[in-house]
Amino acid sequence: MTARAAACPARQTTRIRERGPKQRGASAHEDGRHRRCTPSLCLVSHVSVRALSLNIGAAAPPRASTILAWLRRRSEDVLVLTETSRGDGTRLLLDDLEARGYKTFSTVEGRDRGVAIASRIPVHSMLDDRLSLTLPWRVSGVVLDTSPRIALIGVYVPSRDRSPLKIARKEAFITSLLASIRDLSPSLRNHLLLAGDYNTVARHHLPRLPGFFPYEYALHEELEELGLHAAHELRARGSQPHSWVGRTGNGYLYDYVHVGKALHSCVERCDYLHGPRERRLSDHAAVTVRLRIA
């Protein structure tokens, strides 16, 4: 264990819990799961948490099937799917994940887009009733039954054009999101993962993108003031990543995982996976993060 890893405060309080007879001498997966575990039953608690966020673009069943084929090869414990819909493609994705042992939590309203969380780590409680959002179906929140408990909020921030109505809608949503995070207890906020498609870039984004409003840049700045840092910056490897490419060829970093300050030193890696975008499963890259909590 490195000095940085040893500094993680979460690891100092983690207890291993077992189901059934005690297993002696059994080793674990690389991702911290027991070799005898299945997605729905694990004989020892997770010592790491792997999370992945992907914008599915309200996929219809044919594209949803190809997304599923890609997800079946992934080993993440927790998934955040953004731009979900009430359509058959989203239902296909969620039904398949549930059949594989994930518990799913989905929010969507009418013809708007929403977000879904799928977790094969047991969920201690829901967070939705502690969040006050202008568009509540664009956020889903749970508290994972880890030690220590980790809060997870999946978010799909509205996009906008130049119309005053959509500008105001997006600003009001971001304001309510920040207020909801601010109102969480210090323990939950410090152990929070915020993941999803923010539809905004940071002020220091490369290349510089001056076409955003101050409130959009402020989302990133106020998250940092609340102790939430972008996981890819905590484990920077090379140049700034991009997760979406515009018509002019400019790259945009729209998709993030932000990590509460009690978990900063627990982040082992953060990667942007461009396979879904390059294979046209989505127009976004996926972002994945691994935290070591024991």
LUMMITOR-117973 format. One line per field, with one value per residue (C-alpha): residue number from 1; x, y, z. Coordinates in pm, whole numbers. Example, Ala and Ser with C-alpha at 12.3 -4.5 7.8 and 13.67 -1.06 7.14 Angstrom:
<atoms>
pos <- (1, 2) $
X <- (1230, 1367) $
Y <- (-450, -106) $
Z <- (780, 714) $
</atoms>
This chain:
<atoms>
pos <- (1, 2, 3, 4, 5, 6, 7, 8, 9, 10, 11, 12, 13, 14, 15, 16, 17, 18, 19, 20, 21, 22, 23, 24, 25, 26, 27, 28, 29, 30, 31, 32, 33, 34, 35, 36, 37, 38, 39, 40, 41, 42, 43, 44, 45, 46, 47, 48, 49, 50, 51, 52, 53, 54, 55, 56, 57, 58, 59, 60, 61, 62, 63, 64, 65, 66, 67, 68, 69, 70, 71, 72, 73, 74, 75, 76, 77, 78, 79, 80, 81, 82, 83, 84, 85, 86, 87, 88, 89, 90, 91, 92, 93, 94, 95, 96, 97, 98, 99, 100, 101, 102, 103, 104, 105, 106, 107, 108, 109, 110, 111, 112, 113, 114, 115, 116, 117, 118, 119, 120, 121, 122, 123, 124, 125, 126, 127, 128, 129, 130, 131, 132, 133, 134, 135, 136, 137, 138, 139, 140, 141, 142, 143, 144, 145, 146, 147, 148, 149, 150, 151, 152, 153, 154, 155, 156, 157, 158, 159, 160, 161, 162, 163, 164, 165, 166, 167, 168, 169, 170, 171, 172, 173, 174, 175, 176, 177, 178, 179, 180, 181, 182, 183, 184, 185, 186, 187, 188, 189, 190, 191, 192, 193, 194, 195, 196, 197, 198, 199, 200, 201, 202, 203, 204, 205, 206, 207, 208, 209, 210, 211, 212, 213, 214, 215, 216, 217, 218, 219, 220, 221, 222, 223, 224, 225, 226, 227, 228, 229, 230, 231, 232, 233, 234, 235, 236, 237, 238, 239, 240, 241, 242, 243, 244, 245, 246, 247, 248, 249, 250, 251, 252, 253, 254, 255, 256, 257, 258, 259, 260, 261, 262, 263, 264, 265, 266, 267, 268, 269, 270, 271, 272, 273, 274, 275, 276, 277, 278, 279, 280, 281, 282, 283, 284, 285, 286, 287, 288, 289, 290, 291, 292, 293, 294) $
X <- (0, 143, 173, -104, -330, -265, -379, -734, -954, -1226, -996, -923, -1285, -1381, -1493, -1519, -1862, -1939, -2251, -2284, -2000, -1663, -1439, -1069, -786, -1006, -867, -1045, -1100, -874, -1166, -1196, -1481, -1457, -1388, -1693, -1924, -2193, -2350, -2631, -2439, -2094, -1942, -1721, -1778, -1631, -1295, -1316, -1599, -1603, -1851, -1924, -2131, -2258, -2502, -2724, -2894, -3249, -3149, -3415, -3402, -3154, -2890, -2979, -2894, -2547, -2497, -2596, -2342, -2074, -2189, -2188, -1811, -1765, -1699, -1825, -2033, -2239, -2367, -2510, -2703, -2799, -3044, -3279, -3638, -3972, -3908, -3851, -3473, -3430, -3661, -3457, -3138, -3283, -3454, -3129, -2929, -3182, -3163, -2785, -2824, -2821, -3082, -3203, -3339, -3484, -3640, -3805, -4100, -4319, -4122, -3829, -3504, -3387, -3121, -3093, -2865, -2789, -2602, -2497, -2368, -2655, -2828, -2876, -3125, -3256, -3141, -3418, -3632, -3336, -3288, -3498, -3465, -3653, -3645, -3631, -3646, -3303, -3139, -3132, -2957, -2876, -2657, -2450, -2423, -2045, -1822, -1806, -2133, -2092, -2360, -2409, -2600, -2649, -2735, -2834, -2813, -3044, -2893, -3000, -3009, -3012, -3379, -3448, -3675, -3412, -3137, -3349, -3450, -3089, -2977, -3260, -3173, -2804, -2890, -3122, -2863, -2593, -2836, -2936, -2574, -2504, -2795, -2668, -2514, -2136, -2078, -2282, -2136, -1780, -1850, -2037, -1987, -2161, -2163, -2326, -2359, -2329, -2371, -2124, -1749, -1512, -1376, -1023, -1138, -902, -966, -1112, -1487, -1619, -1976, -2099, -2275, -2120, -2364, -2243, -1878, -1986, -2122, -1766, -1631, -1903, -1863, -1496, -1594, -1812, -1511, -1604, -1318, -1325, -1185, -979, -796, -721, -556, -438, -266, -170, -381, -734, -982, -1289, -1613, -1807, -1703, -1893, -1967, -1658, -1434, -1380, -1373, -1591, -1563, -1930, -1923, -1774, -1740, -1688, -1563, -1625, -1321, -1320, -1273, -1011, -720, -927, -941, -709, -788, -1029, -1055, -1253, -1354, -1412, -1526, -1898, -1851, -1626, -1864, -2165, -2327, -2348, -2222, -2043, -1744, -1803, -1622, -1517, -1363, -1222, -1204, -1022, -1209, -1038) $
Y <- (0, 337, 629, 805, 502, 465, 822, 747, 808, 580, 278, 326, 254, -22, -354, -675, -834, -1188, -1377, -1739, -1957, -1793, -1837, -1890, -1819, -1712, -1438, -1147, -1011, -732, -495, -606, -855, -1207, -1475, -1670, -1372, -1317, -978, -1050, -1225, -1146, -1334, -1046, -675, -463, -310, -99, 78, 109, 347, 427, 704, 696, 911, 665, 930, 794, 483, 288, -93, -170, 71, -17, -379, -280, -67, -372, -589, -334, -303, -682, -674, -410, -489, -170, -208, 106, 257, 602, 621, 969, 1088, 801, 807, 634, 439, 69, 109, 240, -31, -296, -169, -159, -499, -661, -499, -617, -970, -953, -865, -486, -287, -2, 341, 539, 882, 1027, 1253, 1251, 1326, 1477, 1292, 1152, 949, 596, 436, 63, -83, -432, -290, -297, 39, 165, 442, 675, 1036, 1169, 1296, 1502, 1678, 1973, 2014, 2218, 1910, 1620, 1349, 1462, 1347, 1015, 964, 669, 593, 280, 35, 46, 122, 415, 482, 654, 881, 872, 1130, 1077, 1392, 1494, 1872, 2015, 2131, 2466, 2682, 3063, 3093, 3279, 2999, 2725, 2949, 3020, 2651, 2538, 2808, 2730, 2359, 2417, 2656, 2397, 2119, 2317, 2415, 2050, 1938, 2224, 2112, 1755, 1664, 1721, 1345, 1271, 1563, 1461, 1102, 1201, 1087, 1319, 1165, 1233, 1465, 1826, 1987, 2253, 2298, 2450, 2801, 2661, 2410, 2343, 2456, 2773, 2783, 3134, 3063, 2952, 3167, 3257, 3028, 2733, 2791, 2854, 2499, 2365, 2639, 2602, 2224, 2278, 2521, 2241, 2009, 1813, 1772, 1619, 1265, 1299, 1596, 1401, 1136, 1346, 1149, 1357, 1629, 1726, 1467, 1534, 1338, 1490, 1632, 1914, 1964, 2183, 1913, 2084, 1853, 1928, 1781, 1741, 1416, 1403, 1224, 1464, 1324, 1453, 1556, 1252, 1035, 1236, 1016, 701, 764, 513, 596, 777, 702, 828, 540, 643, 304, 388, 714, 569, 275, 510, 349, 705, 1046, 1065, 887, 696, 799, 542, 582, 336, 412, 195, 211, -67) $
Z <- (0, -97, 140, -50, -26, 345, 398, 288, 595, 458, 470, 837, 932, 686, 834, 632, 650, 541, 441, 531, 656, 701, 397, 480, 244, -46, -266, -428, -775, -899, -842, -478, -518, -381, -640, -530, -566, -823, -910, -663, -382, -251, 40, 152, 140, -137, -60, -374, -551, -929, -1085, -1450, -1606, -1965, -2160, -2349, -2565, -2511, -2705, -2893, -2851, -3134, -2998, -2638, -2722, -2840, -2526, -2319, -2500, -2409, -2047, -2002, -2052, -1781, -1414, -1247, -931, -991, -1317, -1383, -1710, -1826, -2090, -2016, -2138, -2090, -2409, -2469, -2502, -2148, -2016, -2201, -2039, -1689, -1716, -1831, -1551, -1293, -1435, -1382, -1015, -1020, -829, -1048, -960, -1247, -1273, -1582, -1651, -1959, -2273, -2086, -2022, -1692, -1514, -1379, -1121, -1123, -826, -726, -399, -149, -108, 247, 166, -100, -126, -350, -63, 65, -267, -378, -754, -1010, -1238, -988, -1255, -1380, -1057, -874, -542, -317, -17, -73, 216, 223, 518, 536, 355, 21, -123, -500, -701, -1073, -1264, -1615, -1641, -1911, -2236, -2377, -2684, -2687, -2599, -2271, -2148, -2179, -2040, -1732, -1699, -1694, -1452, -1211, -1219, -1151, -866, -709, -753, -573, -296, -249, -219, 21, 239, 277, 610, 619, 641, 327, 135, 226, 111, -206, -565, -811, -1158, -1491, -1787, -1670, -2014, -1895, -1903, -1648, -1692, -1740, -2006, -2298, -2562, -2416, -2476, -2412, -2524, -2181, -1923, -1585, -1401, -1609, -1522, -1161, -1129, -1129, -906, -645, -640, -553, -278, -136, -133, -448, -695, -1041, -1016, -1334, -1181, -863, -1078, -1370, -1645, -1944, -2103, -2012, -2145, -2360, -2355, -2646, -2984, -3151, -3519, -3558, -3412, -3077, -2778, -2474, -2127, -2032, -1833, -1484, -1156, -865, -536, -182, 19, 252, -58, -248, -144, -210, -586, -752, -1112, -1342, -1712, -2010, -2236, -2597, -2724, -2689, -2880, -3150, -3204, -3208, -2907, -2775, -2876, -2538, -2390, -2068, -1750, -1492, -1149, -896, -523, -272, 58, 255) $
</atoms>
